[in-house]
Amino acid sequence: MNNTEYQRCTNCVMDTTAPKITFDDNGICDYCNNYYDNILPNWHPDEQGGELFAPILEKIKKEGKNKSHDCLIGVSGGADSSYLVHLATEKLGLRPLV
């Protein structure tokens, strides 16, 4: 049996029911700290992100030229992955194998 005292993150809803969760001295979980330290500084849903993504998109298209597909997308059938396929094909001009 787990003898860890129950604790909930002071920043989100995660708690000690999540296996291996840890908390800092301020009671913030490692999931939140990972987001603030690693994801947020690199998250650019604006023009900067578009500029950073453009060369990657061009490389994918170039390497996929004359092939039946230029990328791979895992699809669960849910709204998120279905919308990703829509964006890839209709907005980005990709030819994914789904």
Z-matrix of the N, CA and C atoms (Angstrom, degrees):
N
C 1 1.445
C 2 1.518 1 110.22
N 3 1.319 2 117.33 1 144.47
C 4 1.455 3 123.02 2 -179.61
C 5 1.523 4 109.58 3 -80.25
N 6 1.329 5 116.66 4 124.41
C 7 1.462 6 121.34 5 -179.42
C 8 1.514 7 112.46 6 -98.99
N 9 1.335 8 117.87 7 12.37
C 10 1.457 9 121.53 8 179.99
C 11 1.526 10 109.27 9 -69.54
N 12 1.314 11 115.86 10 133.52
C 13 1.462 12 120.74 11 177.51
C 14 1.525 13 109.33 12 -69.28
N 15 1.317 14 116.24 13 139.16
C 16 1.464 15 120.97 14 -179.44
C 17 1.523 16 109.82 15 -61.41
N 18 1.331 17 114.93 16 135.42
C 19 1.460 18 120.98 17 176.86
C 20 1.516 19 108.61 18 -147.45
N 21 1.324 20 117.01 19 143.21
C 22 1.461 21 122.52 20 175.65
C 23 1.519 22 107.82 21 -120.79
N 24 1.317 23 115.17 22 143.16
C 25 1.461 24 121.75 23 179.79
C 26 1.522 25 109.97 24 -59.52
N 27 1.310 26 115.94 25 139.27
C 28 1.462 27 120.69 26 178.19
C 29 1.525 28 112.30 27 -78.20
N 30 1.336 29 116.45 28 -6.01
C 31 1.459 30 120.99 29 -177.05
C 32 1.530 31 113.07 30 -111.65
N 33 1.327 32 117.39 31 -26.49
C 34 1.463 33 121.06 32 -177.19
C 35 1.526 34 109.03 33 -140.28
N 36 1.310 35 117.41 34 -160.60
C 37 1.464 36 120.88 35 -177.94
C 38 1.526 37 113.42 36 -102.19
N 39 1.319 38 118.69 37 -0.49
C 40 1.460 39 121.00 38 -179.21
C 41 1.533 40 109.77 39 -64.84
N 42 1.344 41 114.64 40 146.28
C 43 1.458 42 119.07 41 -179.33
C 44 1.519 43 110.07 42 -144.49
N 45 1.324 44 115.73 43 -174.64
C 46 1.456 45 121.18 44 -174.56
C 47 1.526 46 113.60 45 -71.70
N 48 1.328 47 118.41 46 1.64
C 49 1.461 48 118.81 47 171.51
C 50 1.527 49 111.17 48 -75.41
N 51 1.333 50 117.66 49 -14.08
C 52 1.469 51 122.17 50 174.84
C 53 1.531 52 108.10 51 -81.81
N 54 1.321 53 117.34 52 125.22
C 55 1.464 54 119.76 53 -179.61
C 56 1.529 55 111.69 54 -60.05
N 57 1.296 56 115.92 55 138.50
C 58 1.469 57 124.60 56 173.57
C 59 1.520 58 114.26 57 65.58
N 60 1.332 59 120.14 58 11.87
C 61 1.456 60 121.22 59 177.83
C 62 1.524 61 109.39 60 -65.50
N 63 1.322 62 115.53 61 143.79
C 64 1.465 63 120.69 62 176.03
C 65 1.519 64 108.68 63 -128.96
N 66 1.324 65 115.58 64 160.56
C 67 1.460 66 121.87 65 -178.62
C 68 1.516 67 109.48 66 -130.32
N 69 1.325 68 116.45 67 143.77
C 70 1.458 69 119.73 68 176.25
C 71 1.527 70 109.94 69 -83.93
N 72 1.320 71 116.53 70 -175.28
C 73 1.462 72 121.09 71 -177.24
C 74 1.522 73 112.98 72 -64.16
N 75 1.337 74 117.38 73 -20.79
C 76 1.459 75 121.49 74 178.70
C 77 1.524 76 112.36 75 -93.25
N 78 1.334 77 116.73 76 3.76
C 79 1.458 78 120.80 77 179.43
C 80 1.515 79 114.05 78 81.17
N 81 1.335 80 117.17 79 13.84
C 82 1.466 81 121.46 80 179.28
C 83 1.524 82 108.46 81 -91.94
N 84 1.341 83 115.60 82 133.07
C 85 1.466 84 120.47 83 -175.50
C 86 1.519 85 112.43 84 -74.63
N 87 1.327 86 114.44 85 164.07
C 88 1.462 87 120.05 86 -179.69
C 89 1.522 88 112.16 87 -68.48
N 90 1.332 89 118.62 88 -23.51
C 91 1.466 90 120.81 89 175.74
C 92 1.531 91 109.70 90 -65.73
N 93 1.332 92 116.38 91 -46.98
C 94 1.469 93 120.27 92 178.78
C 95 1.525 94 111.06 93 -64.94
N 96 1.339 95 116.07 94 -44.24
C 97 1.469 96 118.84 95 179.83
C 98 1.521 97 111.32 96 -62.54
N 99 1.322 98 118.38 97 -37.43
C 100 1.459 99 120.87 98 175.84
C 101 1.527 100 110.29 99 -62.34
N 102 1.324 101 116.37 100 -43.11
C 103 1.469 102 120.38 101 178.41
C 104 1.529 103 110.60 102 -59.73
N 105 1.328 104 117.03 103 -51.07
C 106 1.468 105 120.36 104 -176.80
C 107 1.521 106 112.80 105 -68.01
N 108 1.334 107 117.27 106 -34.77
C 109 1.465 108 120.80 107 -176.63
C 110 1.521 109 114.01 108 -84.40
N 111 1.343 110 117.53 109 -34.87
C 112 1.461 111 120.40 110 -170.43
C 113 1.521 112 115.47 111 -117.32
N 114 1.314 113 117.52 112 -34.62
C 115 1.459 114 119.83 113 -175.12
C 116 1.528 115 111.41 114 -91.09
N 117 1.314 116 117.23 115 -54.66
C 118 1.465 117 120.83 116 -175.75
C 119 1.534 118 113.80 117 -55.51
N 120 1.344 119 119.57 118 -42.40
C 121 1.472 120 118.29 119 179.59
C 122 1.530 121 113.80 120 -63.26
N 123 1.328 122 116.68 121 -20.27
C 124 1.462 123 121.02 122 -178.05
C 125 1.517 124 112.91 123 -108.96
N 126 1.309 125 117.64 124 8.12
C 127 1.469 126 122.93 125 -176.73
C 128 1.520 127 108.43 126 -94.81
N 129 1.326 128 117.05 127 115.61
C 130 1.461 129 121.35 128 -176.62
C 131 1.530 130 110.39 129 -134.70
N 132 1.348 131 117.21 130 77.20
C 133 1.474 132 119.15 131 179.70
C 134 1.526 133 111.73 132 -81.98
N 135 1.315 134 115.56 133 46.38
C 136 1.459 135 121.31 134 -176.67
C 137 1.525 136 108.82 135 -140.50
N 138 1.302 137 116.73 136 -162.64
C 139 1.462 138 120.49 137 -179.46
C 140 1.522 139 112.58 138 -61.02
N 141 1.317 140 117.20 139 -35.60
C 142 1.467 141 120.35 140 178.39
C 143 1.523 142 110.08 141 -60.97
N 144 1.331 143 116.96 142 -42.90
C 145 1.453 144 120.62 143 177.76
C 146 1.512 145 111.73 144 -62.45
N 147 1.329 146 116.59 145 -40.74
C 148 1.459 147 120.94 146 177.36
C 149 1.512 148 112.11 147 -61.63
N 150 1.325 149 115.96 148 -40.60
C 151 1.459 150 120.55 149 178.61
C 152 1.532 151 111.39 150 -67.30
N 153 1.327 152 116.94 151 -37.04
C 154 1.457 153 120.53 152 178.38
C 155 1.528 154 111.78 153 -71.44
N 156 1.340 155 116.28 154 -32.14
C 157 1.456 156 121.10 155 -176.99
C 158 1.528 157 112.67 156 -81.53
N 159 1.310 158 117.87 157 -26.96
C 160 1.467 159 121.86 158 -175.11
C 161 1.527 160 113.72 159 -53.66
N 162 1.326 161 120.04 160 -48.19
C 163 1.471 162 118.35 161 -179.75
C 164 1.532 163 113.06 162 -66.58
N 165 1.322 164 117.19 163 -30.82
C 166 1.464 165 120.77 164 177.54
C 167 1.526 166 109.34 165 -67.57
N 168 1.322 167 116.38 166 -44.53
C 169 1.461 168 121.60 167 179.09
C 170 1.527 169 110.60 168 -61.34
N 171 1.314 170 117.43 169 -43.67
C 172 1.461 171 120.81 170 179.20
C 173 1.531 172 111.47 171 -63.76
N 174 1.329 173 116.85 172 -38.30
C 175 1.471 174 120.51 173 177.74
C 176 1.527 175 110.54 174 -63.99
N 177 1.328 176 116.75 175 -43.04
C 178 1.471 177 120.56 176 178.53
C 179 1.527 178 110.11 177 -60.51
N 180 1.326 179 116.79 178 -45.97
C 181 1.470 180 120.82 179 -179.33
C 182 1.520 181 111.17 180 -65.21
N 183 1.327 182 117.17 181 -41.05
C 184 1.460 183 121.31 182 -178.93
C 185 1.530 184 110.81 183 -65.26
N 186 1.322 185 116.59 184 -45.97
C 187 1.460 186 119.87 185 -178.44
C 188 1.525 187 112.25 186 -71.75
N 189 1.339 188 117.24 187 -21.02
C 190 1.462 189 120.80 188 178.77
C 191 1.508 190 114.61 189 -94.06
N 192 1.334 191 115.91 190 -1.11
C 193 1.469 192 119.63 191 -178.89
C 194 1.525 193 110.27 192 -59.54
N 195 1.323 194 115.74 193 138.39
C 196 1.466 195 124.19 194 -179.04
C 197 1.533 196 113.41 195 66.18
N 198 1.323 197 116.76 196 17.52
C 199 1.462 198 121.59 197 174.10
C 200 1.524 199 107.39 198 -114.85
N 201 1.310 200 116.68 199 158.21
C 202 1.465 201 119.34 200 -177.96
C 203 1.526 202 112.02 201 -69.42
N 204 1.333 203 117.51 202 -27.22
C 205 1.460 204 121.74 203 178.56
C 206 1.525 205 109.00 204 -138.09
N 207 1.313 206 116.40 205 151.25
C 208 1.456 207 118.95 206 177.70
C 209 1.523 208 113.28 207 -116.22
N 210 1.325 209 117.22 208 -2.22
C 211 1.451 210 120.68 209 177.11
C 212 1.523 211 109.58 210 -159.09
N 213 1.321 212 115.67 211 173.51
C 214 1.453 213 122.82 212 -178.72
C 215 1.517 214 108.17 213 -128.52
N 216 1.338 215 116.77 214 132.03
C 217 1.463 216 120.98 215 177.62
C 218 1.528 217 108.24 216 -130.27
N 219 1.331 218 115.88 217 124.39
C 220 1.456 219 121.24 218 174.02
C 221 1.526 220 109.08 219 -78.13
N 222 1.326 221 116.40 220 128.93
C 223 1.463 222 121.14 221 -176.65
C 224 1.517 223 110.00 222 -122.36
N 225 1.333 224 115.60 223 124.53
C 226 1.460 225 120.62 224 177.63
C 227 1.525 226 111.38 225 -91.16
N 228 1.321 227 116.03 226 -17.62
C 229 1.460 228 120.73 227 -174.79
C 230 1.516 229 111.78 228 99.31
N 231 1.325 230 115.96 229 -7.02
C 232 1.461 231 120.55 230 178.41
C 233 1.509 232 111.59 231 -80.26
N 234 1.311 233 114.69 232 175.76
C 235 1.465 234 120.93 233 -176.13
C 236 1.530 235 112.58 234 -63.33
N 237 1.338 236 118.04 235 -41.00
C 238 1.463 237 120.48 236 -176.11
C 239 1.520 238 112.36 237 -63.39
N 240 1.328 239 116.20 238 -52.69
C 241 1.465 240 118.31 239 -177.26
C 242 1.519 241 111.49 240 -70.83
N 243 1.326 242 117.41 241 -32.73
C 244 1.467 243 119.81 242 176.86
C 245 1.526 244 110.80 243 -65.21
N 246 1.328 245 116.89 244 -40.65
C 247 1.461 246 120.52 245 178.55
C 248 1.528 247 110.51 246 -67.58
N 249 1.326 248 116.69 247 -35.82
C 250 1.460 249 119.80 248 177.34
C 251 1.515 250 110.98 249 -60.56
N 252 1.329 251 117.21 250 -41.20
C 253 1.471 252 120.74 251 176.99
C 254 1.526 253 109.98 252 -62.72
N 255 1.330 254 116.83 253 -41.94
C 256 1.467 255 120.80 254 177.64
C 257 1.528 256 110.21 255 -59.65
N 258 1.329 257 117.15 256 -48.68
C 259 1.466 258 120.25 257 179.95
C 260 1.528 259 111.31 258 -60.92
N 261 1.323 260 116.05 259 -45.26
C 262 1.469 261 120.06 260 -177.70
C 263 1.516 262 111.67 261 -61.14
N 264 1.333 263 116.47 262 -42.41
C 265 1.466 264 119.22 263 -175.67
C 266 1.521 265 112.55 264 -83.71
N 267 1.316 266 116.67 265 -47.91
C 268 1.467 267 120.27 266 -172.71
C 269 1.523 268 113.91 267 -83.95
N 270 1.313 269 117.78 268 -35.94
C 271 1.465 270 120.81 269 -176.07
C 272 1.520 271 113.54 270 -97.11
N 273 1.343 272 116.33 271 -34.58
C 274 1.454 273 119.38 272 -175.41
C 275 1.528 274 113.72 273 -104.12
N 276 1.333 275 117.12 274 -10.55
C 277 1.456 276 120.46 275 178.01
C 278 1.508 277 114.38 276 72.42
N 279 1.319 278 117.83 277 26.52
C 280 1.459 279 120.86 278 179.39
C 281 1.526 280 110.74 279 -89.51
N 282 1.324 281 115.44 280 164.09
C 283 1.457 282 122.61 281 178.93
C 284 1.517 283 108.84 282 -123.32
N 285 1.330 284 117.14 283 77.91
C 286 1.468 285 119.15 284 -173.38
C 287 1.527 286 113.14 285 -79.37
N 288 1.317 287 113.42 286 149.64
C 289 1.465 288 121.48 287 164.67
C 290 1.530 289 104.07 288 -90.92
N 291 1.321 290 116.58 289 119.03
C 292 1.463 291 119.57 290 -175.41
C 293 1.511 292 111.16 291 -109.53
